[in-house]
Amino acid sequence: MHRRIYWLVPDRDRARGTMEELLRAGIEYRHIRFVGRDDVDMTGFREANVLQTSDVIRSAKTGLVLGASAGCLAGVVAALFPVIGEAPQWQMIGLLGLVGGAFGAWTSSFIGVSAPNRHLRRFSRAIERGCILLIVDVPTDRVDEIESRLKTLNAEAGSLVCENGSLDQR
């Protein structure tokens, strides 16, 4: 089980040093990602993808639940008032629930792609000022250790632009 840590660093050099420290600490490269302003050169960094920077997953889950609920409700109506024959067609509940869930997840994911991840919103001002956001997934039992390393590594740099290590949470 992993837990995601968000950490702001003031510039590319600190981001590189932080990444190297995480690699030395045994965190796999694939668990380390960065988010920066569009004009910041992110060469050499693994940039966060749409799954980390948007609300697509959350939106798709919401659409799945709402769509499946609406589909099941429509299925009840379709089952009680059959188009073919006189007997209730109870299988319509499951069928329309599946179709509604799939349609709801699909359409909601389009909305979620354009919405920023709710966890990243609190960092948006700092990123616009030029800070780079580190997103790292660490094993749950190592969270305190890794956060301590990040605090130690970035202690003197924290107030430069970003106001402190875990910062700008206003």
VMD Tcl script that builds the backbone (N, CA, C; Angstrom):
set m [mol new atoms 510]
animate dup $m
set s [atomselect $m all]
$s set {name element resname resid chain x y z} {
  {N N MET 1 A 0.839 -1.170 0.000}
  {CA C MET 1 A 0.000 0.000 0.000}
  {C C MET 1 A 0.892 1.243 0.000}
  {N N HIS 2 A 0.534 2.201 -0.833}
  {CA C HIS 2 A 1.306 3.431 -0.944}
  {C C HIS 2 A 0.473 4.638 -0.530}
  {N N ARG 3 A 1.178 5.663 -0.120}
  {CA C ARG 3 A 0.542 6.941 0.172}
  {C C ARG 3 A 1.235 8.004 -0.657}
  {N N ARG 4 A 0.475 8.932 -1.177}
  {CA C ARG 4 A 1.016 9.980 -2.037}
  {C C ARG 4 A 1.417 11.189 -1.187}
  {N N ILE 5 A 2.649 11.662 -1.426}
  {CA C ILE 5 A 3.148 12.868 -0.768}
  {C C ILE 5 A 3.307 13.948 -1.826}
  {N N TYR 6 A 2.838 15.156 -1.512}
  {CA C TYR 6 A 3.006 16.319 -2.381}
  {C C TYR 6 A 4.009 17.239 -1.695}
  {N N TRP 7 A 5.027 17.683 -2.456}
  {CA C TRP 7 A 6.083 18.496 -1.861}
  {C C TRP 7 A 6.557 19.540 -2.873}
  {N N LEU 8 A 6.551 20.796 -2.481}
  {CA C LEU 8 A 7.011 21.863 -3.370}
  {C C LEU 8 A 8.495 22.122 -3.180}
  {N N VAL 9 A 9.179 22.314 -4.278}
  {CA C VAL 9 A 10.582 22.716 -4.259}
  {C C VAL 9 A 10.711 23.994 -5.087}
  {N N PRO 10 A 11.625 24.876 -4.721}
  {CA C PRO 10 A 11.659 26.199 -5.355}
  {C C PRO 10 A 12.211 26.249 -6.780}
  {N N ASP 11 A 13.016 25.263 -7.193}
  {CA C ASP 11 A 13.607 25.361 -8.531}
  {C C ASP 11 A 14.050 23.990 -9.039}
  {N N ARG 12 A 14.550 23.976 -10.288}
  {CA C ARG 12 A 14.987 22.723 -10.923}
  {C C ARG 12 A 16.124 22.049 -10.169}
  {N N ASP 13 A 17.086 22.838 -9.696}
  {CA C ASP 13 A 18.228 22.243 -8.999}
  {C C ASP 13 A 17.784 21.506 -7.738}
  {N N ARG 14 A 16.891 22.147 -6.972}
  {CA C ARG 14 A 16.376 21.485 -5.759}
  {C C ARG 14 A 15.539 20.267 -6.129}
  {N N ALA 15 A 14.791 20.375 -7.220}
  {CA C ALA 15 A 13.974 19.239 -7.660}
  {C C ALA 15 A 14.873 18.056 -8.022}
  {N N ARG 16 A 15.962 18.324 -8.737}
  {CA C ARG 16 A 16.887 17.260 -9.112}
  {C C ARG 16 A 17.515 16.633 -7.862}
  {N N GLY 17 A 17.962 17.471 -6.933}
  {CA C GLY 17 A 18.556 16.959 -5.696}
  {C C GLY 17 A 17.569 16.143 -4.878}
  {N N THR 18 A 16.342 16.603 -4.836}
  {CA C THR 18 A 15.304 15.882 -4.105}
  {C C THR 18 A 15.028 14.536 -4.762}
  {N N MET 19 A 14.962 14.523 -6.087}
  {CA C MET 19 A 14.739 13.266 -6.804}
  {C C MET 19 A 15.888 12.291 -6.532}
  {N N GLU 20 A 17.115 12.772 -6.596}
  {CA C GLU 20 A 18.271 11.896 -6.349}
  {C C GLU 20 A 18.259 11.352 -4.927}
  {N N GLU 21 A 17.870 12.178 -3.973}
  {CA C GLU 21 A 17.786 11.725 -2.583}
  {C C GLU 21 A 16.714 10.643 -2.422}
  {N N LEU 22 A 15.581 10.818 -3.096}
  {CA C LEU 22 A 14.524 9.803 -3.032}
  {C C LEU 22 A 14.986 8.493 -3.660}
  {N N LEU 23 A 15.720 8.579 -4.758}
  {CA C LEU 23 A 16.249 7.372 -5.394}
  {C C LEU 23 A 17.240 6.667 -4.465}
  {N N ARG 24 A 18.113 7.450 -3.795}
  {CA C ARG 24 A 19.051 6.865 -2.830}
  {C C ARG 24 A 18.318 6.226 -1.654}
  {N N ALA 25 A 17.143 6.771 -1.327}
  {CA C ALA 25 A 16.350 6.237 -0.210}
  {C C ALA 25 A 15.581 4.978 -0.610}
  {N N GLY 26 A 15.704 4.576 -1.879}
  {CA C GLY 26 A 15.058 3.348 -2.319}
  {C C GLY 26 A 13.678 3.528 -2.928}
  {N N ILE 27 A 13.294 4.764 -3.182}
  {CA C ILE 27 A 12.013 5.014 -3.854}
  {C C ILE 27 A 12.237 4.811 -5.353}
  {N N GLU 28 A 11.413 4.007 -5.971}
  {CA C GLU 28 A 11.567 3.712 -7.394}
  {C C GLU 28 A 11.252 4.942 -8.239}
  {N N TYR 29 A 11.991 5.071 -9.325}
  {CA C TYR 29 A 11.830 6.207 -10.244}
  {C C TYR 29 A 10.388 6.347 -10.728}
  {N N ARG 30 A 9.733 5.223 -10.954}
  {CA C ARG 30 A 8.362 5.267 -11.476}
  {C C ARG 30 A 7.367 5.846 -10.478}
  {N N HIS 31 A 7.750 5.980 -9.220}
  {CA C HIS 31 A 6.868 6.552 -8.197}
  {C C HIS 31 A 7.117 8.046 -7.976}
  {N N ILE 32 A 8.023 8.621 -8.747}
  {CA C ILE 32 A 8.384 10.034 -8.575}
  {C C ILE 32 A 7.940 10.806 -9.815}
  {N N ARG 33 A 7.146 11.851 -9.606}
  {CA C ARG 33 A 6.676 12.690 -10.714}
  {C C ARG 33 A 6.749 14.150 -10.308}
  {N N PHE 34 A 6.766 15.018 -11.325}
  {CA C PHE 34 A 6.865 16.451 -11.077}
  {C C PHE 34 A 5.830 17.215 -11.889}
  {N N VAL 35 A 5.401 18.345 -11.331}
  {CA C VAL 35 A 4.492 19.256 -12.025}
  {C C VAL 35 A 5.119 20.637 -11.951}
  {N N GLY 36 A 5.239 21.266 -13.114}
  {CA C GLY 36 A 5.784 22.619 -13.166}
  {C C GLY 36 A 4.986 23.468 -14.132}
  {N N ARG 37 A 5.258 24.757 -14.088}
  {CA C ARG 37 A 4.619 25.673 -15.025}
  {C C ARG 37 A 4.991 25.271 -16.448}
  {N N ASP 38 A 4.167 25.630 -17.417}
  {CA C ASP 38 A 4.415 25.233 -18.812}
  {C C ASP 38 A 5.759 25.715 -19.334}
  {N N ASP 39 A 6.235 26.864 -18.865}
  {CA C ASP 39 A 7.490 27.405 -19.387}
  {C C ASP 39 A 8.726 26.901 -18.632}
  {N N VAL 40 A 8.549 26.051 -17.638}
  {CA C VAL 40 A 9.678 25.492 -16.889}
  {C C VAL 40 A 10.198 24.267 -17.634}
  {N N ASP 41 A 11.503 24.231 -17.872}
  {CA C ASP 41 A 12.118 23.101 -18.563}
  {C C ASP 41 A 12.110 21.883 -17.646}
  {N N MET 42 A 11.360 20.861 -18.032}
  {CA C MET 42 A 11.230 19.661 -17.204}
  {C C MET 42 A 12.058 18.497 -17.760}
  {N N THR 43 A 13.049 18.805 -18.586}
  {CA C THR 43 A 13.921 17.779 -19.141}
  {C C THR 43 A 14.619 17.040 -17.999}
  {N N GLY 44 A 14.588 15.729 -18.047}
  {CA C GLY 44 A 15.223 14.911 -17.028}
  {C C GLY 44 A 14.310 14.556 -15.868}
  {N N PHE 45 A 13.104 15.099 -15.881}
  {CA C PHE 45 A 12.137 14.805 -14.830}
  {C C PHE 45 A 10.980 14.021 -15.424}
  {N N ARG 46 A 10.448 13.140 -14.637}
  {CA C ARG 46 A 9.248 12.409 -15.064}
  {C C ARG 46 A 8.042 13.271 -14.695}
  {N N GLU 47 A 7.388 13.791 -15.727}
  {CA C GLU 47 A 6.258 14.683 -15.483}
  {C C GLU 47 A 5.008 13.889 -15.126}
  {N N ALA 48 A 4.192 14.498 -14.285}
  {CA C ALA 48 A 2.926 13.882 -13.914}
  {C C ALA 48 A 2.031 13.799 -15.143}
  {N N ASN 49 A 1.292 12.723 -15.255}
  {CA C ASN 49 A 0.400 12.559 -16.397}
  {C C ASN 49 A -1.009 13.028 -16.055}
  {N N VAL 50 A -1.911 12.857 -16.981}
  {CA C VAL 50 A -3.279 13.350 -16.822}
  {C C VAL 50 A -3.983 12.697 -15.632}
  {N N LEU 51 A -3.619 11.482 -15.287}
  {CA C LEU 51 A -4.236 10.828 -14.134}
  {C C LEU 51 A -3.856 11.508 -12.823}
  {N N GLN 52 A -2.652 12.084 -12.756}
  {CA C GLN 52 A -2.229 12.776 -11.541}
  {C C GLN 52 A -2.616 14.251 -11.522}
  {N N THR 53 A -2.768 14.862 -12.679}
  {CA C THR 53 A -3.005 16.307 -12.719}
  {C C THR 53 A -4.463 16.687 -12.931}
  {N N SER 54 A -5.320 15.728 -13.239}
  {CA C SER 54 A -6.726 16.053 -13.464}
  {C C SER 54 A -7.606 15.241 -12.510}
  {N N ASP 55 A -8.877 15.542 -12.535}
  {CA C ASP 55 A -9.833 14.824 -11.695}
  {C C ASP 55 A -10.560 13.733 -12.474}
  {N N VAL 56 A -9.916 13.164 -13.482}
  {CA C VAL 56 A -10.565 12.197 -14.360}
  {C C VAL 56 A -11.026 10.942 -13.616}
  {N N ILE 57 A -10.235 10.421 -12.711}
  {CA C ILE 57 A -10.595 9.193 -11.991}
  {C C ILE 57 A -11.791 9.449 -11.077}
  {N N ARG 58 A -11.718 10.508 -10.305}
  {CA C ARG 58 A -12.812 10.850 -9.385}
  {C C ARG 58 A -14.100 11.100 -10.157}
  {N N SER 59 A -14.012 11.829 -11.258}
  {CA C SER 59 A -15.190 12.113 -12.067}
  {C C SER 59 A -15.776 10.843 -12.678}
  {N N ALA 60 A -14.914 9.962 -13.166}
  {CA C ALA 60 A -15.395 8.713 -13.763}
  {C C ALA 60 A -16.101 7.845 -12.714}
  {N N LYS 61 A -15.561 7.799 -11.499}
  {CA C LYS 61 A -16.212 7.026 -10.435}
  {C C LYS 61 A -17.591 7.604 -10.109}
  {N N THR 62 A -17.653 8.926 -10.022}
  {CA C THR 62 A -18.935 9.572 -9.743}
  {C C THR 62 A -19.930 9.292 -10.860}
  {N N GLY 63 A -19.474 9.414 -12.110}
  {CA C GLY 63 A -20.337 9.135 -13.256}
  {C C GLY 63 A -20.802 7.696 -13.288}
  {N N LEU 64 A -19.918 6.778 -12.894}
  {CA C LEU 64 A -20.276 5.364 -12.853}
  {C C LEU 64 A -21.421 5.127 -11.877}
  {N N VAL 65 A -21.305 5.676 -10.686}
  {CA C VAL 65 A -22.331 5.481 -9.659}
  {C C VAL 65 A -23.653 6.131 -10.074}
  {N N LEU 66 A -23.582 7.383 -10.519}
  {CA C LEU 66 A -24.811 8.077 -10.919}
  {C C LEU 66 A -25.444 7.437 -12.151}
  {N N GLY 67 A -24.625 7.077 -13.131}
  {CA C GLY 67 A -25.141 6.442 -14.346}
  {C C GLY 67 A -25.753 5.084 -14.072}
  {N N ALA 68 A -25.098 4.290 -13.225}
  {CA C ALA 68 A -25.635 2.968 -12.885}
  {C C ALA 68 A -26.948 3.108 -12.117}
  {N N SER 69 A -27.007 4.084 -11.228}
  {CA C SER 69 A -28.251 4.315 -10.476}
  {C C SER 69 A -29.383 4.711 -11.405}
  {N N ALA 70 A -29.105 5.653 -12.288}
  {CA C ALA 70 A -30.133 6.078 -13.258}
  {C C ALA 70 A -30.514 4.922 -14.181}
  {N N GLY 71 A -29.529 4.142 -14.594}
  {CA C GLY 71 A -29.806 2.998 -15.451}
  {C C GLY 71 A -30.672 1.955 -14.763}
  {N N CYS 72 A -30.395 1.685 -13.500}
  {CA C CYS 72 A -31.207 0.716 -12.747}
  {C C CYS 72 A -32.633 1.220 -12.567}
  {N N LEU 73 A -32.770 2.509 -12.312}
  {CA C LEU 73 A -34.099 3.100 -12.184}
  {C C LEU 73 A -34.869 2.978 -13.502}
  {N N ALA 74 A -34.199 3.287 -14.600}
  {CA C ALA 74 A -34.817 3.118 -15.920}
  {C C ALA 74 A -35.118 1.644 -16.182}
  {N N GLY 75 A -34.255 0.756 -15.681}
  {CA C GLY 75 A -34.478 -0.686 -15.835}
  {C C GLY 75 A -35.712 -1.159 -15.101}
  {N N VAL 76 A -35.980 -0.592 -13.923}
  {CA C VAL 76 A -37.179 -0.950 -13.174}
  {C C VAL 76 A -38.422 -0.551 -13.968}
  {N N VAL 77 A -38.385 0.674 -14.508}
  {CA C VAL 77 A -39.518 1.135 -15.323}
  {C C VAL 77 A -39.678 0.243 -16.548}
  {N N ALA 78 A -38.581 -0.061 -17.223}
  {CA C ALA 78 A -38.641 -0.912 -18.417}
  {C C ALA 78 A -39.108 -2.322 -18.074}
  {N N ALA 79 A -38.734 -2.828 -16.905}
  {CA C ALA 79 A -39.142 -4.178 -16.499}
  {C C ALA 79 A -40.626 -4.239 -16.185}
  {N N LEU 80 A -41.142 -3.201 -15.544}
  {CA C LEU 80 A -42.553 -3.200 -15.144}
  {C C LEU 80 A -43.500 -2.896 -16.300}
  {N N PHE 81 A -42.997 -2.198 -17.274}
  {CA C PHE 81 A -43.799 -1.861 -18.450}
  {C C PHE 81 A -43.109 -2.405 -19.700}
  {N N PRO 82 A -43.152 -3.727 -19.877}
  {CA C PRO 82 A -42.407 -4.353 -20.983}
  {C C PRO 82 A -42.941 -3.951 -22.358}
  {N N VAL 83 A -42.011 -3.821 -23.280}
  {CA C VAL 83 A -42.356 -3.491 -24.658}
  {C C VAL 83 A -42.801 -4.752 -25.388}
  {N N ILE 84 A -42.164 -5.858 -25.079}
  {CA C ILE 84 A -42.474 -7.140 -25.727}
  {C C ILE 84 A -43.050 -8.073 -24.667}
  {N N GLY 85 A -44.211 -8.586 -24.899}
  {CA C GLY 85 A -44.831 -9.546 -23.983}
  {C C GLY 85 A -45.509 -8.868 -22.817}
  {N N GLU 86 A -46.087 -9.709 -21.946}
  {CA C GLU 86 A -46.838 -9.218 -20.794}
  {C C GLU 86 A -46.066 -9.350 -19.479}
  {N N ALA 87 A -45.154 -10.312 -19.397}
  {CA C ALA 87 A -44.433 -10.581 -18.156}
  {C C ALA 87 A -43.350 -9.529 -17.920}
  {N N PRO 88 A -43.118 -9.168 -16.637}
  {CA C PRO 88 A -42.033 -8.217 -16.332}
  {C C PRO 88 A -40.684 -8.774 -16.795}
  {N N GLN 89 A -39.861 -7.905 -17.311}
  {CA C GLN 89 A -38.543 -8.305 -17.820}
  {C C GLN 89 A -37.465 -7.774 -16.859}
  {N N TRP 90 A -37.265 -8.496 -15.760}
  {CA C TRP 90 A -36.378 -8.051 -14.690}
  {C C TRP 90 A -34.921 -7.923 -15.129}
  {N N GLN 91 A -34.513 -8.635 -16.144}
  {CA C GLN 91 A -33.136 -8.533 -16.619}
  {C C GLN 91 A -32.813 -7.136 -17.138}
  {N N MET 92 A -33.843 -6.356 -17.435}
  {CA C MET 92 A -33.625 -4.979 -17.916}
  {C C MET 92 A -32.957 -4.109 -16.856}
  {N N ILE 93 A -33.185 -4.414 -15.584}
  {CA C ILE 93 A -32.569 -3.632 -14.508}
  {C C ILE 93 A -31.052 -3.755 -14.580}
  {N N GLY 94 A -30.567 -4.983 -14.658}
  {CA C GLY 94 A -29.124 -5.207 -14.750}
  {C C GLY 94 A -28.527 -4.655 -16.027}
  {N N LEU 95 A -29.210 -4.905 -17.129}
  {CA C LEU 95 A -28.713 -4.456 -18.420}
  {C C LEU 95 A -28.617 -2.935 -18.489}
  {N N LEU 96 A -29.689 -2.252 -18.123}
  {CA C LEU 96 A -29.665 -0.786 -18.172}
  {C C LEU 96 A -28.762 -0.195 -17.080}
  {N N GLY 97 A -28.597 -0.916 -15.970}
  {CA C GLY 97 A -27.640 -0.475 -14.946}
  {C C GLY 97 A -26.217 -0.493 -15.480}
  {N N LEU 98 A -25.858 -1.561 -16.185}
  {CA C LEU 98 A -24.522 -1.655 -16.792}
  {C C LEU 98 A -24.313 -0.581 -17.860}
  {N N VAL 99 A -25.308 -0.434 -18.737}
  {CA C VAL 99 A -25.199 0.565 -19.803}
  {C C VAL 99 A -25.123 1.971 -19.210}
  {N N GLY 100 A -25.977 2.254 -18.228}
  {CA C GLY 100 A -25.968 3.575 -17.586}
  {C C GLY 100 A -24.657 3.861 -16.875}
  {N N GLY 101 A -24.117 2.854 -16.190}
  {CA C GLY 101 A -22.837 3.032 -15.493}
  {C C GLY 101 A -21.697 3.311 -16.456}
  {N N ALA 102 A -21.653 2.537 -17.540}
  {CA C ALA 102 A -20.599 2.746 -18.538}
  {C C ALA 102 A -20.724 4.115 -19.189}
  {N N PHE 103 A -21.940 4.487 -19.540}
  {CA C PHE 103 A -22.158 5.792 -20.172}
  {C C PHE 103 A -21.830 6.933 -19.201}
  {N N GLY 104 A -22.232 6.787 -17.946}
  {CA C GLY 104 A -21.948 7.816 -16.944}
  {C C GLY 104 A -20.459 7.987 -16.703}
  {N N ALA 105 A -19.729 6.888 -16.601}
  {CA C ALA 105 A -18.277 6.961 -16.402}
  {C C ALA 105 A -17.599 7.593 -17.608}
  {N N TRP 106 A -18.012 7.208 -18.783}
  {CA C TRP 106 A -17.419 7.727 -20.023}
  {C C TRP 106 A -17.636 9.222 -20.144}
  {N N THR 107 A -18.878 9.670 -19.983}
  {CA C THR 107 A -19.152 11.097 -20.155}
  {C C THR 107 A -18.536 11.935 -19.038}
  {N N SER 108 A -18.563 11.441 -17.815}
  {CA C SER 108 A -17.988 12.190 -16.696}
  {C C SER 108 A -16.475 12.313 -16.809}
  {N N SER 109 A -15.834 11.317 -17.402}
  {CA C SER 109 A -14.375 11.392 -17.542}
  {C C SER 109 A -13.967 12.547 -18.458}
  {N N PHE 110 A -14.820 12.907 -19.418}
  {CA C PHE 110 A -14.525 14.069 -20.266}
  {C C PHE 110 A -14.495 15.349 -19.445}
  {N N ILE 111 A -15.379 15.447 -18.490}
  {CA C ILE 111 A -15.406 16.618 -17.611}
  {C C ILE 111 A -14.187 16.594 -16.691}
  {N N GLY 112 A -13.893 15.428 -16.145}
  {CA C GLY 112 A -12.783 15.292 -15.204}
  {C C GLY 112 A -11.429 15.597 -15.798}
  {N N VAL 113 A -11.237 15.314 -17.079}
  {CA C VAL 113 A -9.952 15.586 -17.732}
  {C C VAL 113 A -9.638 17.084 -17.719}
  {N N SER 114 A -10.672 17.903 -17.832}
  {CA C SER 114 A -10.448 19.347 -17.890}
  {C C SER 114 A -10.420 20.002 -16.512}
  {N N ALA 115 A -10.774 19.271 -15.471}
  {CA C ALA 115 A -10.761 19.823 -14.116}
  {C C ALA 115 A -9.450 19.466 -13.425}
  {N N PRO 116 A -8.810 20.452 -12.782}
  {CA C PRO 116 A -7.565 20.134 -12.077}
  {C C PRO 116 A -7.822 19.209 -10.888}
  {N N ASN 117 A -6.868 18.369 -10.606}
  {CA C ASN 117 A -6.946 17.453 -9.475}
  {C C ASN 117 A -7.181 18.257 -8.204}
  {N N ARG 118 A -8.114 17.809 -7.396}
  {CA C ARG 118 A -8.453 18.560 -6.186}
  {C C ARG 118 A -7.277 18.660 -5.209}
  {N N HIS 119 A -6.350 17.713 -5.255}
  {CA C HIS 119 A -5.178 17.763 -4.383}
  {C C HIS 119 A -4.156 18.800 -4.869}
  {N N LEU 120 A -4.161 19.110 -6.156}
  {CA C LEU 120 A -3.183 20.048 -6.712}
  {C C LEU 120 A -3.629 21.500 -6.611}
  {N N ARG 121 A -4.902 21.741 -6.384}
  {CA C ARG 121 A -5.416 23.116 -6.343}
  {C C ARG 121 A -4.687 23.974 -5.324}
  {N N ARG 122 A -4.386 23.410 -4.175}
  {CA C ARG 122 A -3.736 24.202 -3.124}
  {C C ARG 122 A -2.313 24.612 -3.498}
  {N N PHE 123 A -1.735 23.966 -4.502}
  {CA C PHE 123 A -0.371 24.287 -4.924}
  {C C PHE 123 A -0.318 25.169 -6.167}
  {N N SER 124 A -1.450 25.491 -6.734}
  {CA C SER 124 A -1.470 26.179 -8.030}
  {C C SER 124 A -0.771 27.538 -7.996}
  {N N ARG 125 A -0.946 28.310 -6.934}
  {CA C ARG 125 A -0.274 29.628 -6.860}
  {C C ARG 125 A 1.238 29.476 -6.820}
  {N N ALA 126 A 1.719 28.524 -6.051}
  {CA C ALA 126 A 3.167 28.313 -5.954}
  {C C ALA 126 A 3.738 27.833 -7.289}
  {N N ILE 127 A 3.013 26.968 -7.979}
  {CA C ILE 127 A 3.475 26.493 -9.289}
  {C C ILE 127 A 3.509 27.651 -10.268}
  {N N GLU 128 A 2.513 28.522 -10.220}
  {CA C GLU 128 A 2.503 29.700 -11.096}
  {C C GLU 128 A 3.662 30.645 -10.793}
  {N N ARG 129 A 4.132 30.656 -9.553}
  {CA C ARG 129 A 5.297 31.480 -9.183}
  {C C ARG 129 A 6.604 30.839 -9.616}
  {N N GLY 130 A 6.549 29.600 -10.112}
  {CA C GLY 130 A 7.758 28.954 -10.603}
  {C C GLY 130 A 8.239 27.777 -9.796}
  {N N CYS 131 A 7.578 27.458 -8.699}
  {CA C CYS 131 A 7.962 26.287 -7.917}
  {C C CYS 131 A 7.630 25.021 -8.705}
  {N N ILE 132 A 8.250 23.936 -8.327}
  {CA C ILE 132 A 7.997 22.639 -8.951}
  {C C ILE 132 A 7.407 21.736 -7.876}
  {N N LEU 133 A 6.307 21.098 -8.213}
  {CA C LEU 133 A 5.634 20.205 -7.277}
  {C C LEU 133 A 6.109 18.778 -7.499}
  {N N LEU 134 A 6.586 18.164 -6.431}
  {CA C LEU 134 A 6.980 16.760 -6.440}
  {C C LEU 134 A 5.793 15.940 -5.970}
  {N N ILE 135 A 5.474 14.913 -6.717}
  {CA C ILE 135 A 4.436 13.951 -6.320}
  {C C ILE 135 A 5.134 12.607 -6.209}
  {N N VAL 136 A 5.152 12.053 -5.014}
  {CA C VAL 136 A 5.858 10.782 -4.808}
  {C C VAL 136 A 4.959 9.827 -4.042}
  {N N ASP 137 A 4.884 8.600 -4.537}
  {CA C ASP 137 A 4.131 7.546 -3.869}
  {C C ASP 137 A 5.115 6.700 -3.077}
  {N N VAL 138 A 4.894 6.634 -1.765}
  {CA C VAL 138 A 5.812 5.894 -0.894}
  {C C VAL 138 A 5.028 4.835 -0.123}
  {N N PRO 139 A 5.714 3.752 0.248}
  {CA C PRO 139 A 5.046 2.748 1.070}
  {C C PRO 139 A 4.541 3.391 2.366}
  {N N THR 140 A 3.384 2.997 2.809}
  {CA C THR 140 A 2.754 3.613 3.975}
  {C C THR 140 A 3.656 3.598 5.203}
  {N N ASP 141 A 4.409 2.546 5.377}
  {CA C ASP 141 A 5.263 2.453 6.560}
  {C C ASP 141 A 6.512 3.338 6.471}
  {N N ARG 142 A 6.743 3.994 5.320}
  {CA C ARG 142 A 7.921 4.852 5.166}
  {C C ARG 142 A 7.570 6.336 5.034}
  {N N VAL 143 A 6.306 6.674 5.184}
  {CA C VAL 143 A 5.863 8.060 4.980}
  {C C VAL 143 A 6.608 9.018 5.914}
  {N N ASP 144 A 6.650 8.725 7.197}
  {CA C ASP 144 A 7.321 9.625 8.150}
  {C C ASP 144 A 8.805 9.786 7.816}
  {N N GLU 145 A 9.460 8.692 7.481}
  {CA C GLU 145 A 10.880 8.732 7.125}
  {C C GLU 145 A 11.123 9.619 5.899}
  {N N ILE 146 A 10.327 9.438 4.857}
  {CA C ILE 146 A 10.513 10.189 3.617}
  {C C ILE 146 A 10.175 11.656 3.836}
  {N N GLU 147 A 9.104 11.960 4.563}
  {CA C GLU 147 A 8.768 13.355 4.845}
  {C C GLU 147 A 9.878 14.026 5.646}
  {N N SER 148 A 10.470 13.296 6.575}
  {CA C SER 148 A 11.585 13.833 7.361}
  {C C SER 148 A 12.781 14.144 6.462}
  {N N ARG 149 A 13.084 13.245 5.534}
  {CA C ARG 149 A 14.173 13.491 4.578}
  {C C ARG 149 A 13.884 14.724 3.732}
  {N N LEU 150 A 12.647 14.857 3.271}
  {CA C LEU 150 A 12.279 16.001 2.441}
  {C C LEU 150 A 12.409 17.304 3.225}
  {N N LYS 151 A 11.999 17.297 4.484}
  {CA C LYS 151 A 12.116 18.494 5.320}
  {C C LYS 151 A 13.582 18.867 5.522}
  {N N THR 152 A 14.409 17.872 5.826}
  {CA C THR 152 A 15.835 18.118 6.039}
  {C C THR 152 A 16.497 18.625 4.766}
  {N N LEU 153 A 16.204 17.998 3.662}
  {CA C LEU 153 A 16.818 18.343 2.383}
  {C C LEU 153 A 16.437 19.746 1.925}
  {N N ASN 154 A 15.210 20.149 2.160}
  {CA C ASN 154 A 14.717 21.419 1.644}
  {C C ASN 154 A 14.515 22.483 2.717}
  {N N ALA 155 A 15.052 22.267 3.909}
  {CA C ALA 155 A 14.819 23.202 5.013}
  {C C ALA 155 A 15.278 24.620 4.687}
  {N N GLU 156 A 16.506 24.771 4.206}
  {CA C GLU 156 A 17.016 26.114 3.938}
  {C C GLU 156 A 16.430 26.723 2.674}
  {N N ALA 157 A 15.907 25.909 1.781}
  {CA C ALA 157 A 15.345 26.423 0.529}
  {C C ALA 157 A 13.876 26.749 0.662}
  {N N GLY 158 A 13.231 26.219 1.676}
  {CA C GLY 158 A 11.787 26.320 1.799}
  {C C GLY 158 A 11.226 27.718 1.748}
  {N N SER 159 A 11.878 28.680 2.395}
  {CA C SER 159 A 11.310 30.016 2.463}
  {C C SER 159 A 11.656 30.868 1.248}
  {N N LEU 160 A 12.522 30.387 0.368}
  {CA C LEU 160 A 12.945 31.189 -0.775}
  {C C LEU 160 A 11.780 31.635 -1.640}
  {N N VAL 161 A 11.004 30.700 -2.127}
  {CA C VAL 161 A 9.895 31.028 -3.010}
  {C C VAL 161 A 8.614 30.390 -2.505}
  {N N CYS 162 A 8.752 29.219 -1.961}
  {CA C CYS 162 A 7.576 28.407 -1.679}
  {C C CYS 162 A 7.043 28.562 -0.268}
  {N N GLU 163 A 7.726 29.229 0.587}
  {CA C GLU 163 A 7.317 29.544 1.946}
  {C C GLU 163 A 7.504 28.424 2.959}
  {N N ASN 164 A 7.706 27.194 2.571}
  {CA C ASN 164 A 8.135 26.082 3.420}
  {C C ASN 164 A 7.922 24.771 2.683}
  {N N GLY 165 A 8.468 23.716 3.197}
  {CA C GLY 165 A 8.444 22.433 2.509}
  {C C GLY 165 A 7.101 21.959 1.999}
  {N N SER 166 A 6.115 21.817 2.853}
  {CA C SER 166 A 4.848 21.267 2.409}
  {C C SER 166 A 3.868 22.351 1.974}
  {N N LEU 167 A 4.183 23.488 2.156}
  {CA C LEU 167 A 3.706 24.819 1.861}
  {C C LEU 167 A 2.438 25.184 1.136}
  {N N ASP 168 A 2.289 26.451 1.115}
  {CA C ASP 168 A 1.259 27.198 0.390}
  {C C ASP 168 A -0.083 26.483 0.409}
  {N N GLN 169 A -0.517 26.127 1.569}
  {CA C GLN 169 A -1.777 25.394 1.683}
  {C C GLN 169 A -2.954 26.335 1.914}
  {N N ARG 170 A -2.768 27.604 1.713}
  {CA C ARG 170 A -3.867 28.558 1.911}
  {C C ARG 170 A -4.822 28.515 0.771}
}
mol reanalyze $m
mol bondsrecalc $m
mol representation Tube
mol addrep $m
